[in-house]
Amino acid sequence: MQDKPVALITGANQGIGLQIAKDLAGHGFTVLVGSRDLERGEAAAREVGPDAHALQLDVTDQASVTAAAERVGNEFGRLDVLIQNAAISNTKKQPGQSVEEYAKTTRPSNVRLDEMRAVWDTNVFGVLVVYQAMLPLLRKTPGSRIVNVSSGVGSLMTNSDSAFPYRAIFGPVYPASKTALNALTVAMAIELEPEGIKVNAVSPGFTRTNLNGYAGTETVEEGAREAVRVALLGPDGATGTFTRWKGETIPW
């Protein structure tokens, strides 16, 4: 087992995931840049620096996840932080189509089930697959933790407020996938609390990334802050929380 702490970030070849990798490398971590495309992951790892290593990891492919977990165990022998960042917002949105226009095509009454399944496969089931594969490594590392990158648009309480400005876009595809991710976060936190492994969800805010066609209002540096803060929580830090920067609680 190597001495330096190890952090794995899924979907880290671009956007918030890449920035999280840079920030954690700056905090002394060996960073594993999870990427579906290994070449893109290798390019991102070079951008992060000498303490970064590309890891081929497609969260929708069980064989890929299993192989990644084996490599982490064999080459590094530990996993201190798992940041579940990989996500997609859609597969059917048309070029130039606004989020509001797309949302009208994904109401419960008209959503295509293949669209919902594709997004949930990455955002929900992919998170659980990676969790199950990496958990043995996390359990061997004292003080390990998991950060699930969620979104405020998944909050049921917030969307129940008629004054919430994004309420009209809540639907079964991306927003509800984040609601389900929040439920998984609570379930994981309950399971691992007796072992001292912290599991928390964070919202990066409306960040300019490929996920939203770069329509966001915040930089990736701002979007990465809360995930990094929670990843670095000490032994007395919270578990089972849903927060945005700086530790502001979001209702489930």
ABEGO torsion letter per residue (X at the ends): XBABBBBBBBGAABEAAAAAAAAAAAAGBBBBBBBABAAAAAAAAAAAEAABBBBBBBAABAAAAAAAAAAAAAAAGBBABBBBABBBABAABBBGBBAAAAAAAABAAABBAAAAAAAAAAAAAAAAAAAAAAAAAAAABBGBBBBBBBBAAABAAAAABAABAAAAABBABAAAAAAAAAAAAAAAAAAAAAAGBBBBBBBAEBBBBAAAGGABABBAAAAAAAAAAAAABBAABBBGBBBBOBGBBBBX
